[in-house]
Amino acid sequence: MRRIDAIGIGLGIFIAGGLLYVIFQMLGLDSQQAGIWSQALLVLGLIGWLLTYIWRALNNNLTYHQQREEYEQAVLQKRLEEMTPEELAKLQAEIEQQKKAQG
């Protein structure tokens, strides 16, 4: 995420809080109650986002992990493409040997 994205998200949340406050006042709540309810909804939203972040972190489903896996796959693919037929045959023989040893 770029710095401008983080600033935009922060500004958007700030504006959403203000809009919630105004909406609650238009619905008939006094300013104190409107402030409490708008803050409560923003805190609940923050807790919800935090729970989804924790869930993604525990399941290794974050952007960093996905990018790292894609990079590792690309590196392995490039190495395979650069191998000579003799090297590929040797690698395949080693893999079959390991399968026999494990199975």
Backbone as ProteinMPNN parsed JSONL, in Angstrom:
{"seq_chain_A": "MRRIDAIGIGLGIFIAGGLLYVIFQMLGLDSQQAGIWSQALLVLGLIGWLLTYIWRALNNNLTYHQQREEYEQAVLQKRLEEMTPEELAKLQAEIEQQKKAQG", "coords_chain_A": {"N_chain_A": [[0.845, -1.164, 0.0], [0.526, 2.156, -0.843], [1.697, 5.329, 0.429], [-0.084, 7.426, -0.098], [-2.43, 6.017, -0.421], [-2.91, 5.07, 2.17], [-3.292, 7.513, 3.463], [-5.602, 8.368, 2.137], [-7.446, 6.36, 2.917], [-7.502, 6.794, 5.688], [-8.544, 9.411, 5.728], [-11.016, 8.91, 4.537], [-12.243, 7.284, 6.492], [-12.377, 9.095, 8.59], [-14.153, 10.983, 7.484], [-16.393, 9.324, 7.153], [-17.043, 8.832, 9.834], [-17.832, 11.412, 10.601], [-20.048, 11.723, 8.915], [-21.724, 9.692, 9.893], [-22.229, 10.741, 12.429], [-23.696, 13.073, 11.777], [-25.893, 11.89, 10.501], [-27.027, 10.414, 12.602], [-27.771, 12.549, 14.233], [-29.688, 13.715, 12.596], [-31.576, 11.75, 12.736], [-32.658, 12.2, 15.161], [-31.235, 11.965, 17.527], [-29.518, 13.437, 20.326], [-26.552, 15.563, 20.4], [-24.564, 14.399, 22.004], [-25.334, 11.675, 22.269], [-25.367, 10.985, 19.549], [-22.649, 11.252, 18.961], [-21.581, 9.234, 20.601], [-22.749, 6.898, 19.487], [-21.824, 7.005, 16.826], [-19.072, 6.789, 17.216], [-19.036, 4.273, 18.425], [-19.87, 2.59, 16.312], [-17.747, 2.99, 14.517], [-15.626, 1.945, 16.024], [-16.464, -0.728, 16.236], [-16.32, -1.408, 13.538], [-13.548, -1.174, 13.174], [-12.65, -3.204, 14.894], [-13.772, -5.406, 13.584], [-12.334, -5.298, 11.134], [-9.775, -5.745, 12.144], [-10.044, -8.346, 13.14], [-10.413, -9.766, 10.732], [-7.924, -9.307, 9.607], [-6.215, -10.613, 11.404], [-7.136, -13.219, 11.035], [-6.428, -13.65, 8.322], [-3.651, -13.423, 8.601], [-3.046, -15.602, 10.259], [-3.693, -17.687, 8.562], [-1.828, -17.444, 6.587], [-2.498, -15.821, 4.386], [-1.903, -13.334, 3.466], [-1.002, -10.477, 1.463], [1.779, -10.255, 1.21], [2.691, -12.897, 1.674], [1.506, -14.23, -0.473], [2.727, -12.937, -2.663], [5.352, -13.677, -2.194], [5.24, -16.475, -2.497], [4.514, -16.627, -5.222], [6.798, -15.483, -6.358], [8.784, -17.349, -5.601], [7.867, -19.589, -7.025], [8.172, -18.622, -9.637], [10.954, -18.329, -9.749], [11.799, -21.002, -9.432], [10.637, -22.099, -11.746], [12.047, -20.717, -13.734], [14.625, -21.679, -13.243], [14.247, -24.383, -13.874], [13.702, -24.162, -16.606], [16.167, -23.334, -17.533], [17.793, -25.507, -17.209], [19.765, -28.183, -18.518], [18.949, -31.024, -20.66], [20.231, -33.275, -19.581], [20.694, -32.525, -16.933], [18.048, -32.268, -16.084], [17.202, -34.948, -16.293], [18.831, -36.116, -14.369], [17.881, -34.806, -12.076], [15.233, -35.741, -12.025], [15.724, -38.459, -11.582], [16.8, -38.332, -9.014], [14.553, -37.436, -7.6], [12.778, -39.584, -7.947], [14.222, -41.512, -6.565], [14.072, -40.498, -3.969], [11.308, -40.704, -3.547], [10.981, -43.49, -3.557], [12.467, -44.131, -1.29], [10.947, -42.933, 0.713], [8.446, -44.125, 0.472]], "CA_chain_A": [[0.0, 0.0, 0.0], [1.288, 3.391, -0.931], [1.408, 6.314, 1.477], [-1.29, 8.175, -0.469], [-3.567, 5.136, -0.165], [-3.145, 5.084, 3.617], [-3.87, 8.822, 3.783], [-6.974, 8.356, 1.626], [-8.274, 5.507, 3.773], [-7.685, 7.512, 6.951], [-9.46, 10.528, 5.48], [-12.338, 8.33, 4.304], [-12.807, 6.848, 7.78], [-12.693, 10.331, 9.31], [-15.378, 11.535, 6.877], [-17.489, 8.402, 7.477], [-17.427, 9.108, 11.22], [-18.592, 12.665, 10.607], [-21.359, 11.478, 8.291], [-22.531, 8.934, 10.853], [-22.635, 11.689, 13.463], [-24.751, 13.923, 11.215], [-27.071, 11.047, 10.259], [-27.648, 10.143, 13.901], [-28.429, 13.771, 14.682], [-30.888, 13.89, 11.782], [-32.541, 10.755, 13.189], [-33.261, 12.663, 16.398], [-30.381, 11.827, 18.71], [-28.794, 14.661, 20.674], [-25.171, 15.518, 19.922], [-23.774, 13.465, 22.803], [-25.703, 10.316, 21.871], [-24.911, 10.793, 18.164], [-21.212, 11.042, 19.036], [-21.322, 7.916, 21.188], [-23.119, 5.847, 18.54], [-20.938, 7.024, 15.654], [-17.802, 6.222, 17.657], [-19.226, 2.838, 18.66], [-19.875, 1.907, 15.019], [-16.396, 3.025, 13.968], [-14.808, 1.0, 16.79], [-16.874, -2.067, 15.809], [-15.731, -1.613, 12.214], [-12.114, -1.394, 13.373], [-12.482, -4.542, 15.473], [-14.062, -6.348, 12.493], [-11.186, -5.311, 10.221], [-8.665, -6.364, 12.854], [-10.279, -9.797, 13.177], [-10.133, -10.322, 9.404], [-6.474, -9.254, 9.412], [-5.641, -11.704, 12.207], [-7.507, -14.468, 10.354], [-5.573, -13.78, 7.134], [-2.27, -13.635, 9.044], [-2.932, -16.971, 10.753], [-3.823, -18.598, 7.423], [-0.823, -17.053, 5.591], [-3.229, -15.356, 3.21], [-1.612, -11.919, 3.291], [-0.423, -10.138, 0.166], [3.208, -10.56, 1.257], [2.877, -14.341, 1.519], [1.134, -14.588, -1.84], [3.774, -12.448, -3.561], [6.547, -14.486, -1.961], [5.03, -17.777, -3.131], [4.581, -16.434, -6.672], [8.207, -15.251, -6.695], [9.493, -18.624, -5.483], [7.446, -20.416, -8.152], [8.786, -18.08, -10.852], [12.387, -18.648, -9.699], [11.942, -22.434, -9.718], [10.3, -22.315, -13.155], [13.167, -20.215, -14.528], [15.743, -22.627, -13.08], [13.927, -25.583, -14.651], [13.832, -23.842, -18.028], [17.578, -23.153, -17.862], [18.519, -26.766, -17.034], [19.98, -29.0, -19.712], [18.219, -32.296, -20.555], [20.953, -34.182, -18.687], [20.423, -32.081, -15.556], [16.653, -32.626, -15.789], [17.142, -36.395, -16.077], [19.461, -36.369, -13.072], [16.949, -34.329, -11.054], [14.117, -36.669, -11.984], [16.21, -39.687, -10.948], [16.902, -38.054, -7.575], [13.189, -37.355, -7.058], [12.258, -40.952, -7.887], [14.944, -42.181, -5.483], [13.498, -40.021, -2.706], [9.973, -41.289, -3.43], [11.144, -44.889, -3.184], [12.971, -44.163, 0.09], [9.87, -42.529, 1.604], [7.258, -44.967, 0.296]], "C_chain_A": [[0.897, 1.235, 0.0], [0.863, 4.357, 0.178], [0.122, 7.075, 1.167], [-2.542, 7.336, -0.235], [-3.922, 5.148, 1.312], [-3.768, 6.413, 4.046], [-5.323, 8.876, 3.324], [-7.908, 7.52, 2.479], [-8.548, 6.196, 5.103], [-8.669, 8.662, 6.809], [-10.882, 10.018, 5.265], [-13.01, 7.88, 5.594], [-13.202, 8.058, 8.614], [-14.003, 10.937, 8.799], [-16.572, 10.648, 7.19], [-17.973, 8.617, 8.902], [-18.251, 10.376, 11.322], [-19.968, 12.496, 9.999], [-22.274, 10.688, 9.214], [-23.071, 9.849, 11.945], [-23.8, 12.549, 12.979], [-26.03, 13.118, 10.993], [-27.785, 10.748, 11.574], [-28.343, 11.379, 14.454], [-29.716, 14.013, 13.892], [-31.978, 12.897, 12.189], [-33.121, 11.102, 14.558], [-32.424, 12.487, 17.652], [-29.729, 13.165, 19.024], [-27.316, 14.49, 20.32], [-24.318, 14.524, 20.712], [-24.064, 12.021, 22.4], [-25.243, 10.008, 20.444], [-23.408, 10.533, 18.142], [-20.865, 9.663, 19.566], [-21.608, 6.815, 20.171], [-22.217, 5.836, 17.305], [-19.568, 6.46, 16.029], [-17.911, 4.717, 17.866], [-19.201, 2.069, 17.341], [-18.487, 1.901, 14.382], [-15.475, 2.049, 14.699], [-15.176, -0.43, 16.407], [-16.314, -2.393, 14.42], [-14.244, -1.894, 12.303], [-11.844, -2.786, 13.932], [-12.753, -5.606, 14.413], [-12.907, -6.453, 11.523], [-10.008, -6.019, 10.86], [-8.815, -7.879, 12.91], [-10.018, -10.437, 11.814], [-8.634, -10.328, 9.127], [-5.797, -10.398, 10.166], [-5.926, -13.039, 11.535], [-6.619, -14.705, 9.135], [-4.13, -14.052, 7.521], [-2.074, -15.068, 9.526], [-2.981, -17.996, 9.626], [-2.801, -18.312, 6.318], [-1.463, -16.607, 4.283], [-3.029, -13.848, 3.003], [-0.955, -11.686, 1.933], [1.056, -10.506, 0.12], [3.453, -12.042, 1.011], [2.56, -14.783, 0.092], [2.209, -14.148, -2.831], [5.041, -13.288, -3.423], [6.418, -15.855, -2.628], [5.111, -17.672, -4.648], [6.024, -16.226, -7.132], [8.984, -16.563, -6.652], [9.136, -19.558, -6.639], [8.106, -19.944, -9.446], [10.28, -18.409, -10.893], [12.608, -20.116, -10.032], [11.663, -22.739, -11.186], [11.457, -21.865, -14.052], [14.363, -21.162, -14.44], [15.501, -23.9, -13.885], [14.12, -25.339, -16.148], [15.294, -23.736, -18.453], [18.381, -24.449, -17.765], [18.65, -27.506, -18.374], [19.185, -30.299, -19.557], [18.907, -33.288, -19.611], [20.692, -33.823, -17.223], [18.992, -32.428, -15.148], [16.512, -34.118, -15.508], [17.729, -36.755, -14.721], [18.522, -35.96, -11.934], [15.77, -35.287, -10.911], [14.527, -37.988, -11.313], [16.327, -39.502, -9.442], [15.531, -38.02, -6.922], [12.592, -38.752, -6.926], [12.935, -41.751, -6.783], [14.377, -41.8, -4.127], [12.101, -40.599, -2.481], [10.047, -42.748, -2.99], [11.592, -45.016, -1.73], [11.86, -43.83, 1.089], [8.717, -43.519, 1.588], [7.533, -46.378, 0.602]], "O_chain_A": [[1.876, 1.328, 0.74], [-0.2, 4.206, 0.779], [-0.674, 7.341, 2.068], [-3.595, 7.873, 0.109], [-5.096, 5.228, 1.671], [-4.664, 6.439, 4.89], [-6.182, 9.379, 4.048], [-9.041, 7.925, 2.738], [-9.677, 6.191, 5.592], [-9.527, 8.863, 7.669], [-11.842, 10.618, 5.75], [-14.213, 8.073, 5.77], [-14.243, 8.049, 9.272], [-14.853, 11.35, 9.586], [-17.659, 11.158, 7.465], [-19.176, 8.59, 9.159], [-19.249, 10.42, 12.041], [-20.946, 13.054, 10.497], [-23.466, 10.979, 9.308], [-24.234, 9.742, 12.336], [-24.782, 12.729, 13.7], [-27.127, 13.607, 11.265], [-29.012, 10.821, 11.647], [-29.396, 11.266, 15.081], [-30.716, 14.463, 14.451], [-33.166, 13.168, 12.008], [-33.981, 10.381, 15.066], [-32.876, 12.835, 18.743], [-29.421, 13.94, 18.119], [-26.883, 13.39, 19.977], [-23.441, 13.877, 20.141], [-23.139, 11.232, 22.21], [-24.783, 8.901, 20.163], [-22.94, 9.683, 17.385], [-19.967, 8.998, 19.05], [-20.803, 5.898, 20.007], [-21.884, 4.766, 16.794], [-18.967, 5.73, 15.241], [-16.993, 3.971, 17.527], [-18.579, 1.01, 17.257], [-18.094, 0.908, 13.771], [-14.638, 1.399, 14.072], [-14.287, -1.27, 16.264], [-15.887, -3.519, 14.164], [-13.73, -2.755, 11.59], [-10.916, -3.467, 13.494], [-12.039, -6.607, 14.349], [-12.526, -7.553, 11.122], [-9.318, -6.801, 10.207], [-7.84, -8.612, 12.747], [-9.461, -11.533, 11.745], [-8.125, -11.248, 8.486], [-4.914, -11.068, 9.63], [-5.049, -13.9, 11.471], [-6.117, -15.81, 8.929], [-3.447, -14.827, 6.851], [-1.049, -15.685, 9.235], [-2.372, -19.061, 9.729], [-2.899, -18.877, 5.229], [-1.01, -16.982, 3.201], [-3.887, -13.174, 2.432], [-0.413, -12.615, 1.334], [1.538, -11.014, -0.893], [4.328, -12.404, 0.224], [3.268, -15.614, -0.478], [2.563, -14.901, -3.738], [5.719, -13.574, -4.41], [7.364, -16.34, -3.248], [5.71, -18.531, -5.296], [6.423, -16.738, -8.178], [9.756, -16.857, -7.565], [10.008, -20.242, -7.173], [8.549, -20.76, -10.255], [10.814, -18.732, -11.954], [13.494, -20.45, -10.819], [12.365, -23.541, -11.801], [11.803, -22.55, -15.014], [15.034, -21.418, -15.44], [16.42, -24.437, -14.503], [14.635, -26.197, -16.865], [15.627, -24.017, -19.604], [19.534, -24.49, -18.196], [17.765, -27.452, -19.228], [18.786, -30.645, -18.445], [18.236, -34.055, -18.921], [20.495, -34.701, -16.383], [18.746, -32.832, -14.011], [15.79, -34.514, -14.593], [17.189, -37.6, -14.008], [18.386, -36.683, -10.947], [15.358, -35.605, -9.796], [13.746, -38.563, -10.555], [15.994, -40.406, -8.675], [15.361, -38.52, -5.81], [11.971, -39.072, -5.912], [12.294, -42.578, -6.134], [14.217, -42.644, -3.246], [11.747, -40.945, -1.354], [9.265, -43.188, -2.147], [11.142, -45.914, -1.019], [11.832, -44.381, 2.19], [8.073, -43.722, 2.617], [6.637, -47.216, 0.502]]}, "name": "protein", "num_of_chains": 1, "seq": "MRRIDAIGIGLGIFIAGGLLYVIFQMLGLDSQQAGIWSQALLVLGLIGWLLTYIWRALNNNLTYHQQREEYEQAVLQKRLEEMTPEELAKLQAEIEQQKKAQG"}
